[in-house]
Amino acid sequence: MEHQSAVTYGNHFANGYLERDWTGVGISPRFDFIIIHESGHEWFGNSVSAADPSDMWIHEGWTTYLESLYVEYMYGKDDAIKYLNGYKPKVKNDRPILTLRGVNGEPPADQYFKGVLFINTLRSIVDDDARWWKLLHDFYQHFKYQNIMTDDVVQFFNQQTGMNLTPVFDQYLRHTAIPTLELKFDTAKGTVSYRWQADEPMFQMPVRVGKKPNWQVLRATSDWQTTRTPVNKDDFEVATDLYYVNVSKQ
């Protein structure tokens, strides 16, 4: 586990986690998972710290994301996305990531798994890698050596992106369910109608759909909208490797 400048280590100096494929997709056996994760806490946990146990996802979600950045640097973005999505089976969605403030309880394990999948979703919303790297750099530089709360994180990303991301943060962090993209196809007209089904009434999020690599971006909200599509219902895809969402087709 992490301690400031003194990581406690117990992984047999072997790849994976206790010599297991941690995310089950064949990538974690390439490196020592514990060294990467616990060292990452020098950035998120020991430098940028949660001011309350309720916001521990700032430690664990972001440090888990640093694992994927290591994979991306060493093996490429495709493997990083594959590694991230290997965390999906670990998500229980039985409790919100954010717990009651002022209560020194155990945060849910989803702070790691759902947390990192949400951050990957956030990167896909930004949809510009150069801008994303700058956001990560500025995020850390802005908050280093501070105790912060989730509200500080949300305010930073709202200000830096010029987007209202509050409903997105709230949906993933304050509710158990992940948003569902509802799709209704009209084959005769060659159209698809779409909307988000989410707990947050003001939830809206762009999403890539259609056929890879020629994605079409839908600016979906909680209200029904309709657009033309050359892709039939059976072949119509949603980039669920880039966004942590459910999909419902009709």
KOLNUTOR-715628 format. One record per residue (C-alpha): x, y, z; residue in three letters; residue number from 1. Coordinates in nm, 4 decimals, m for minus. Layout:
N
<<X; Y; Z>; 'Ala'; NUM> ...
//
This chain:
250
<<0.0000; 0.0000; 0.0000>; 'Met'; 1> <<0.1020; 0.3633; m0.0383>; 'Glu'; 2> <<0.2757; 0.5721; 0.2253>; 'His'; 3> <<0.4426; 0.9017; 0.1537>; 'Gln'; 4> <<0.7812; 0.8163; m0.0005>; 'Ser'; 5> <<0.7658; 0.4664; 0.1528>; 'Ala'; 6> <<0.5616; 0.2178; m0.0494>; 'Val'; 7> <<0.4775; m0.1094; 0.1259>; 'Thr'; 8> <<0.5256; m0.3838; m0.1301>; 'Tyr'; 9> <<0.4145; m0.7467; m0.1471>; 'Gly'; 10> <<0.3959; m0.8922; m0.4958>; 'Asn'; 11> <<0.6816; m1.1446; m0.5009>; 'His'; 12> <<0.8684; m0.9240; m0.7535>; 'Phe'; 13> <<0.6614; m1.0954; m1.0209>; 'Ala'; 14> <<0.4507; m0.9662; m1.3072>; 'Asn'; 15> <<0.0750; m0.9304; m1.2776>; 'Gly'; 16> <<m0.0801; m0.9309; m0.9308>; 'Tyr'; 17> <<0.0430; m1.2208; m0.7177>; 'Leu'; 18> <<0.1358; m1.3795; m1.0502>; 'Glu'; 19> <<m0.2217; m1.3537; m1.1803>; 'Arg'; 20> <<m0.3491; m1.1687; m1.4860>; 'Asp'; 21> <<m0.5027; m0.8789; m1.2920>; 'Trp'; 22> <<m0.7364; m0.7496; m1.5657>; 'Thr'; 23> <<m0.7773; m1.0808; m1.7490>; 'Gly'; 24> <<m0.6898; m0.9528; m2.0958>; 'Val'; 25> <<m0.3289; m1.0689; m2.1238>; 'Gly'; 26> <<m0.1602; m0.7337; m2.0598>; 'Ile'; 27> <<m0.0976; m0.7158; m1.6839>; 'Ser'; 28> <<0.1397; m1.0194; m1.6942>; 'Pro'; 29> <<0.3830; m0.7929; m1.8801>; 'Arg'; 30> <<0.4617; m0.5803; m1.5729>; 'Phe'; 31> <<0.4564; m0.5764; m1.1930>; 'Asp'; 32> <<0.1111; m0.4354; m1.1220>; 'Phe'; 33> <<0.1802; m0.3444; m0.7585>; 'Ile'; 34> <<0.4980; m0.1469; m0.8290>; 'Ile'; 35> <<0.3151; 0.0632; m1.0895>; 'Ile'; 36> <<m0.0001; 0.1178; m0.8836>; 'His'; 37> <<0.1578; 0.1939; m0.5476>; 'Glu'; 38> <<0.4272; 0.4156; m0.6969>; 'Ser'; 39> <<0.1490; 0.6078; m0.8707>; 'Gly'; 40> <<0.0163; 0.7079; m0.5293>; 'His'; 41> <<0.3071; 0.9483; m0.4938>; 'Glu'; 42> <<0.1061; 1.1642; m0.7349>; 'Trp'; 43> <<m0.2537; 1.0846; m0.6376>; 'Phe'; 44> <<m0.2748; 1.0088; m0.2683>; 'Gly'; 45> <<0.0459; 1.1575; m0.1310>; 'Asn'; 46> <<0.0677; 1.4802; m0.3314>; 'Ser'; 47> <<m0.2907; 1.5392; m0.4429>; 'Val'; 48> <<m0.4849; 1.4063; m0.1427>; 'Ser'; 49> <<m0.8533; 1.3612; m0.0647>; 'Ala'; 50> <<m0.9614; 1.5863; 0.2208>; 'Ala'; 51> <<m1.2168; 1.3307; 0.3381>; 'Asp'; 52> <<m1.2428; 0.9489; 0.3097>; 'Pro'; 53> <<m1.5614; 0.9957; 0.1055>; 'Ser'; 54> <<m1.3481; 1.1260; m0.1821>; 'Asp'; 55> <<m1.0919; 0.8454; m0.1890>; 'Met'; 56> <<m1.1592; 0.7880; m0.5593>; 'Trp'; 57> <<m0.9233; 1.0850; m0.6069>; 'Ile'; 58> <<m0.6517; 0.8489; m0.4805>; 'His'; 59> <<m0.7638; 0.5172; m0.6225>; 'Glu'; 60> <<m0.9490; 0.6022; m0.9427>; 'Gly'; 61> <<m0.6761; 0.8336; m1.0660>; 'Trp'; 62> <<m0.3915; 0.6044; m0.9610>; 'Thr'; 63> <<m0.5603; 0.3128; m1.1364>; 'Thr'; 64> <<m0.5743; 0.5373; m1.4413>; 'Tyr'; 65> <<m0.1971; 0.5869; m1.4099>; 'Leu'; 66> <<m0.1651; 0.2104; m1.4647>; 'Glu'; 67> <<m0.3262; 0.2543; m1.8050>; 'Ser'; 68> <<m0.0954; 0.5454; m1.8856>; 'Leu'; 69> <<0.2006; 0.3192; m1.8128>; 'Tyr'; 70> <<0.0534; 0.0588; m2.0500>; 'Val'; 71> <<m0.0109; 0.3259; m2.3130>; 'Glu'; 72> <<0.3466; 0.4530; m2.2903>; 'Tyr'; 73> <<0.4997; 0.1046; m2.3013>; 'Met'; 74> <<0.2671; m0.0815; m2.5393>; 'Tyr'; 75> <<0.0397; 0.1714; m2.7132>; 'Gly'; 76> <<m0.3072; 0.3182; m2.6766>; 'Lys'; 77> <<m0.4957; 0.0121; m2.8068>; 'Asp'; 78> <<m0.3480; m0.2046; m2.5315>; 'Asp'; 79> <<m0.4206; 0.0674; m2.2744>; 'Ala'; 80> <<m0.7889; 0.0741; m2.3747>; 'Ile'; 81> <<m0.7991; m0.3050; m2.3644>; 'Lys'; 82> <<m0.6370; m0.3021; m2.0199>; 'Tyr'; 83> <<m0.8865; m0.0447; m1.8886>; 'Leu'; 84> <<m1.1877; m0.2357; m2.0143>; 'Asn'; 85> <<m1.0581; m0.5458; m1.8406>; 'Gly'; 86> <<m1.1737; m0.3760; m1.5201>; 'Tyr'; 87> <<m1.5421; m0.3889; m1.6177>; 'Lys'; 88> <<m1.6130; m0.7321; m1.4625>; 'Pro'; 89> <<m1.4794; m0.6021; m1.1300>; 'Lys'; 90> <<m1.7459; m0.3279; m1.1069>; 'Val'; 91> <<m2.0295; m0.4211; m0.8693>; 'Lys'; 92> <<m2.2404; m0.1028; m0.8887>; 'Asn'; 93> <<m2.3845; m0.1806; m0.5461>; 'Asp'; 94> <<m2.2914; 0.1554; m0.3913>; 'Arg'; 95> <<m2.2052; 0.5007; m0.5248>; 'Pro'; 96> <<m1.8351; 0.5814; m0.5422>; 'Ile'; 97> <<m1.8833; 0.8875; m0.3217>; 'Leu'; 98> <<m1.9773; 0.7955; 0.0345>; 'Thr'; 99> <<m2.1116; 1.0103; 0.3198>; 'Leu'; 100> <<m1.8746; 1.2835; 0.4212>; 'Arg'; 101> <<m1.7461; 1.2916; 0.7754>; 'Gly'; 102> <<m1.7986; 0.9171; 0.8163>; 'Val'; 103> <<m1.4770; 0.7188; 0.8383>; 'Asn'; 104> <<m1.6169; 0.4149; 0.6591>; 'Gly'; 105> <<m1.4666; 0.1915; 0.3913>; 'Glu'; 106> <<m1.5237; 0.3360; 0.0427>; 'Pro'; 107> <<m1.6499; 0.0840; m0.2160>; 'Pro'; 108> <<m1.4030; m0.1059; m0.4324>; 'Ala'; 109> <<m1.5732; 0.0573; m0.7323>; 'Asp'; 110> <<m1.3675; 0.3682; m0.6567>; 'Gln'; 111> <<m1.0871; 0.1826; m0.8374>; 'Tyr'; 112> <<m1.2738; 0.0113; m1.1193>; 'Phe'; 113> <<m1.5726; 0.2283; m1.2001>; 'Lys'; 114> <<m1.3516; 0.5278; m1.1178>; 'Gly'; 115> <<m1.0937; 0.4442; m1.3843>; 'Val'; 116> <<m1.3622; 0.3625; m1.6425>; 'Leu'; 117> <<m1.5211; 0.7003; m1.5731>; 'Phe'; 118> <<m1.1866; 0.8776; m1.6250>; 'Ile'; 119> <<m1.1454; 0.6964; m1.9573>; 'Asn'; 120> <<m1.4965; 0.8199; m2.0447>; 'Thr'; 121> <<m1.3929; 1.1723; m1.9484>; 'Leu'; 122> <<m1.0961; 1.1487; m2.1855>; 'Arg'; 123> <<m1.3328; 1.0409; m2.4644>; 'Ser'; 124> <<m1.5594; 1.3377; m2.3939>; 'Ile'; 125> <<m1.2624; 1.5730; m2.4320>; 'Val'; 126> <<m1.1833; 1.3814; m2.7547>; 'Asp'; 127> <<m0.8457; 1.5462; m2.8123>; 'Asp'; 128> <<m0.5358; 1.3682; m2.6848>; 'Asp'; 129> <<m0.3119; 1.6761; m2.6898>; 'Ala'; 130> <<m0.5691; 1.8641; m2.4879>; 'Arg'; 131> <<m0.6163; 1.5672; m2.2534>; 'Trp'; 132> <<m0.2436; 1.5443; m2.1730>; 'Trp'; 133> <<m0.2392; 1.9163; m2.0947>; 'Lys'; 134> <<m0.5451; 1.8781; m1.8713>; 'Leu'; 135> <<m0.3755; 1.5981; m1.6759>; 'Leu'; 136> <<m0.0563; 1.8009; m1.6385>; 'His'; 137> <<m0.2431; 2.1134; m1.5293>; 'Asp'; 138> <<m0.4757; 1.9160; m1.2991>; 'Phe'; 139> <<m0.1817; 1.7776; m1.1054>; 'Tyr'; 140> <<0.0145; 2.1032; m1.1023>; 'Gln'; 141> <<m0.2887; 2.2986; m0.9846>; 'His'; 142> <<m0.3669; 2.0693; m0.6903>; 'Phe'; 143> <<m0.0273; 1.9257; m0.5897>; 'Lys'; 144> <<0.0472; 1.9364; m0.2148>; 'Tyr'; 145> <<m0.3192; 2.0034; m0.1394>; 'Gln'; 146> <<m0.6113; 1.8248; 0.0235>; 'Asn'; 147> <<m0.9077; 1.8494; m0.2145>; 'Ile'; 148> <<m1.2640; 1.7278; m0.2613>; 'Met'; 149> <<m1.4552; 1.5997; m0.5636>; 'Thr'; 150> <<m1.6150; 1.9423; m0.6009>; 'Asp'; 151> <<m1.2677; 2.0859; m0.6654>; 'Asp'; 152> <<m1.2038; 1.8277; m0.9377>; 'Val'; 153> <<m1.5366; 1.9023; m1.1065>; 'Val'; 154> <<m1.4814; 2.2774; m1.0931>; 'Gln'; 155> <<m1.1355; 2.2405; m1.2471>; 'Phe'; 156> <<m1.2553; 2.0330; m1.5428>; 'Phe'; 157> <<m1.5573; 2.2582; m1.5987>; 'Asn'; 158> <<m1.3369; 2.5667; m1.6101>; 'Gln'; 159> <<m1.0614; 2.4164; m1.8229>; 'Gln'; 160> <<m1.2867; 2.2517; m2.0817>; 'Thr'; 161> <<m1.5587; 2.5151; m2.0951>; 'Gly'; 162> <<m1.8132; 2.2323; m2.0606>; 'Met'; 163> <<m2.0716; 2.1702; m1.7924>; 'Asn'; 164> <<m1.9457; 1.8291; m1.6823>; 'Leu'; 165> <<m2.1150; 1.8386; m1.3412>; 'Thr'; 166> <<m2.4035; 1.6056; m1.4431>; 'Pro'; 167> <<m2.1510; 1.3591; m1.5900>; 'Val'; 168> <<m1.9399; 1.3535; m1.2730>; 'Phe'; 169> <<m2.2537; 1.3243; m1.0607>; 'Asp'; 170> <<m2.3964; 1.0363; m1.2642>; 'Gln'; 171> <<m2.0837; 0.8245; m1.2377>; 'Tyr'; 172> <<m1.9799; 0.9167; m0.8842>; 'Leu'; 173> <<m2.3055; 0.9761; m0.6961>; 'Arg'; 174> <<m2.5260; 0.7038; m0.8477>; 'His'; 175> <<m2.4832; 0.3307; m0.8880>; 'Thr'; 176> <<m2.6251; 0.2925; m1.2397>; 'Ala'; 177> <<m2.4241; 0.3804; m1.5466>; 'Ile'; 178> <<m2.6041; 0.5758; m1.8218>; 'Pro'; 179> <<m2.7850; 0.3867; m2.0966>; 'Thr'; 180> <<m2.7898; 0.5090; m2.4561>; 'Leu'; 181> <<m3.1359; 0.4243; m2.5901>; 'Glu'; 182> <<m3.1546; 0.3754; m2.9674>; 'Leu'; 183> <<m3.4639; 0.3375; m3.1853>; 'Lys'; 184> <<m3.4179; 0.2536; m3.5528>; 'Phe'; 185> <<m3.6482; 0.3341; m3.8431>; 'Asp'; 186> <<m3.5185; 0.1164; m4.1268>; 'Thr'; 187> <<m3.7566; 0.2612; m4.3877>; 'Ala'; 188> <<m3.6409; 0.6160; m4.3200>; 'Lys'; 189> <<m3.2752; 0.5231; m4.2539>; 'Gly'; 190> <<m3.2766; 0.7037; m3.9185>; 'Thr'; 191> <<m3.1941; 0.6382; m3.5566>; 'Val'; 192> <<m3.3466; 0.8179; m3.2593>; 'Ser'; 193> <<m3.1414; 0.8426; m2.9440>; 'Tyr'; 194> <<m3.1334; 0.9703; m2.5878>; 'Arg'; 195> <<m2.9598; 0.9057; m2.2567>; 'Trp'; 196> <<m3.1434; 0.7285; m1.9774>; 'Gln'; 197> <<m2.9715; 0.8406; m1.6570>; 'Ala'; 198> <<m3.0407; 0.9374; m1.2966>; 'Asp'; 199> <<m2.9192; 1.2928; m1.3523>; 'Glu'; 200> <<m3.1998; 1.4781; m1.5362>; 'Pro'; 201> <<m2.9549; 1.7186; m1.7055>; 'Met'; 202> <<m2.7188; 1.4420; m1.8147>; 'Phe'; 203> <<m2.5710; 1.4896; m2.1606>; 'Gln'; 204> <<m2.2621; 1.3404; m2.3181>; 'Met'; 205> <<m2.1269; 1.3050; m2.6719>; 'Pro'; 206> <<m2.0724; 0.9465; m2.7844>; 'Val'; 207> <<m1.9185; 0.7820; m3.0920>; 'Arg'; 208> <<m2.1513; 0.5500; m3.2817>; 'Val'; 209> <<m2.1970; 0.3845; m3.6182>; 'Gly'; 210> <<m1.9127; 0.1815; m3.7595>; 'Lys'; 211> <<m1.5470; 0.1953; m3.6558>; 'Lys'; 212> <<m1.3298; 0.3722; m3.7699>; 'Pro'; 213> <<m1.5849; 0.6008; m3.9378>; 'Asn'; 214> <<m1.7581; 0.7001; m3.6179>; 'Trp'; 215> <<m2.0409; 0.9512; m3.6063>; 'Gln'; 216> <<m2.0595; 1.1638; m3.2901>; 'Val'; 217> <<m2.4019; 1.1973; m3.1319>; 'Leu'; 218> <<m2.4515; 1.4962; m2.8997>; 'Arg'; 219> <<m2.6966; 1.2987; m2.6924>; 'Ala'; 220> <<m2.9048; 1.4449; m2.4090>; 'Thr'; 221> <<m3.1949; 1.3135; m2.2019>; 'Ser'; 222> <<m3.4345; 1.4251; m2.4783>; 'Asp'; 223> <<m3.5046; 1.2239; m2.7931>; 'Trp'; 224> <<m3.3239; 1.3368; m3.1073>; 'Gln'; 225> <<m3.3130; 1.1797; m3.4533>; 'Thr'; 226> <<m3.0424; 1.1594; m3.7165>; 'Thr'; 227> <<m2.9849; 0.9754; m4.0417>; 'Arg'; 228> <<m2.7507; 0.6779; m4.0456>; 'Thr'; 229> <<m2.6219; 0.4581; m4.3285>; 'Pro'; 230> <<m2.5623; 0.1745; m4.0784>; 'Val'; 231> <<m2.8391; m0.0787; m4.0149>; 'Asn'; 232> <<m2.9478; m0.1787; m3.6667>; 'Lys'; 233> <<m2.7519; m0.5050; m3.6528>; 'Asp'; 234> <<m2.4245; m0.3410; m3.7586>; 'Asp'; 235> <<m2.4708; m0.0185; m3.5620>; 'Phe'; 236> <<m2.2050; 0.0000; m3.2890>; 'Glu'; 237> <<m2.1406; 0.2216; m2.9883>; 'Val'; 238> <<m1.7805; 0.2801; m2.8767>; 'Ala'; 239> <<m1.8294; 0.1153; m2.5377>; 'Thr'; 240> <<m1.4541; 0.0687; m2.5054>; 'Asp'; 241> <<m1.4193; 0.4476; m2.4910>; 'Leu'; 242> <<m1.7283; 0.5268; m2.2825>; 'Tyr'; 243> <<m1.8518; 0.3297; m1.9818>; 'Tyr'; 244> <<m2.2161; 0.3044; m2.0850>; 'Val'; 245> <<m2.4956; 0.0591; m2.1492>; 'Asn'; 246> <<m2.6745; 0.0397; m2.4854>; 'Val'; 247> <<m3.0382; m0.0432; m2.5563>; 'Ser'; 248> <<m3.1448; m0.1020; m2.9191>; 'Lys'; 249> <<m3.5033; m0.1101; m3.0426>; 'Gln'; 250> 
//
